[in-house]
Amino acid sequence: MRFHDFLEREYLLGDGANGTWLAHLGYHHVPYDVANIERPDLVLQVHQAYIAAGSDLIETNTFGANAFRLEGHDIDTRDINYRGAQIAREAAGSDHLVLGAIGPLGKPIEPLGSLPPSMVTECVSQQAEALAEGGVDAFLLESFINMRELELAVQAIKKVCDLPILVSKSFIEDGEQIAEGLPIKCAQEMQAQGVQAVGANCVVGPQRMLDLVRMLREGSDLPILAFPTPGLPQLVRGEIVYDSAPEYFAKAAFRLFEEGAKIVGGCCGATPAHIKALHDYLQTKPKKAIAKTSQSASVKERKPLADSQPSELSEKIGKKFLTAVELDLPRGLALERMMSGARAVKIAGADVVNISDGARARLRMNPMSVSSLVQSQVGIEVMMHFSCRDRNMLAVQADLLGAHALGLRNILAITGDPANIGDYPSATSVFDLDAIGVVRVLSRFNEGIDLAGNSVGVKCAFTIAVAFNPEAQDKELELDRLKRKADAGAHLVFTQPVFGLEAVDASARACESVGLPFMIGVMPLKTQRHCEFLHNEVPGINIPMDLRQKMIDAPDDESAGKIGLDAVFDLSQNIRQTASGLYIMPPFGNAKIAVQIMEAIR
């Protein structure tokens, strides 16, 4: 009952950021949760500093102490959480509350990302059990963006413990989002999960937090918590700092209490000085409760969005046998050969040109720039490949919106090859999302909203393509991923290069099972060495033995090249009744070979 006893008070003052003050004390190892084991004395100092500043409750230093975030640190998840709770309990004694802090996993969960929901359940359950054993009074689920992940986290705690649960969402600072009433809806959803308090934290400062508190209060009759940042961050000498005077924070945060918040503290950048200033301000200024007013009347109703012009490719699917040609990008800026190849395949009747995105992690020009040049200067539509390797969730959305604005409406979503196999092995791979997540983003854009639910102004008109490899090592996994891509909103499938009818039939069965049209990928073999390289060294390529033997028996490279072309001719003629089109990947980006194939199969 300790938490509920504390709620009888007029208000509760929270703490500030543990990581911020640990850094101030000289601890700079990330994640800061590790300090529970490496420097428990400093963690204790942090908690004591907030209590001395006037905090009624403190959070354990365990925000990121889950198995997923700690992977690679050789740290026992239970130990770091148990110690975090014990340190906080020692500092709090019996006069202050201890909240067990649990944050999101840090990567998107399915269907947007690759993390299964079971990972959330497992990680949160581990944290909750250890924190409860360590002596926390309640749990604070904070900084969650994804409401589904928050719901899973609440359910995970309830399975292992009956302590009170407080939940707090981070809202992106966006006037349109607030104006459309999203916080009211979120408060209603959070209350429905059977928690003891709802609120918002991080991202915004105390002034911006006012609107959130008003709407959260309208959406829920539970106690409201608000933990704003002191202001906007800036990067100084490689460190993120917040340059906001404690006096200003106190005055602005005081208004959160007046608007109806029950628990107010600070998030990233808030220090004991900010909490003390708020504590002192509360002692000298009488709190004037502001009557609860309806924000719904001022909530703007989202107007119907205009449709965008679809691509020509989207209107051809199912109406004709399509031809796509992939052209290689050169190193550097010399695009003349590639542009000339695009003109040649256009004249030969290609419907679309595929432009890759850093395939095999090689340094090439940004595909968006090249795709825009091809469409504007050559006059043929492009299927732009879009890799997740080099973009975080923010950049994925920004780049796709930019592509749409440039008229690039055909996107082939790919996960991408890791940077360590390419030109710069020490470069960092991002992979916030995988190909399924990109499909989800594109589908949301086609609905007119981004991942956070914000309007993008119009309904986009992306033609969403995905890849499928019938020769994948794990065929069951490949088929499962294809199903998930279809469920996420894919429109068209491009297969990896295939070399026999067996692979064509496997592609047909797979794509028909998910109801998607498909383009069969073909790649003419150039020489015996080319054949053996592809078969033995490139993952997912399987060349039938009879074709490999023909290449081996060829007297010279010219004869071998003819055998490779003839094999593509035969295969292409046999797929017209099953596939929606042909996806030609000429070796070394040789457009002349692509033209030969198109002329032969007319």
Secondary structure, 3 states (H helix, E strand, C coil): CHHHHHCCCCCEECCCCHHHHHHHCCCCCCCHHHHHHHCHHHHHHHHHHHHHHCCCEEECCCCCCCCCCCCCCCCCHHHHHHHHHHHHHHHHCCCCEEEEEECCCCCCECCCCCECHHHHHHHHHHHHHHHHHHCCCEEEEEEECCHHHHHHHHHHHHHHCCCCEEEEECCCCCHHHHHCCHHHHHHHHHHCCCCCEEEEECCCCHHHHHHHHHHHHHHCCCCEEEECCCCCEEEECCEEEECCCHHHHHHHHHHHHHCCCCEECCCCCCCHHHHHHHHHHHHHCCCCCCCCCCCHHHCCCCCCCEECCCCHHHHHCCCCCEEEEEECCCCCCCCHHHHHHHHHHHHHCCCEEEECCCHHHCCCCCHHHHHHHHHHHCCCCEEEEEECCCCCHHHHHHHHHHHHHCCCCEEEEECCCCHHHCCCCCCCCCCCCCHHHHHHHHHHHHHCECCCCCECCEECCCEEEEEECCCCCCHHHHHHHHHHHHHHCCCEEEEEECCCHHHHHHHHHHHHHCCCCEEEEECCCCCHHHHHHHHHHCCCCCCCHHHHHHHHHCCCHHHHHHHHHHHHHHHHHHCCCCCCEEEECCHHHCHHHHHHHHHHCC
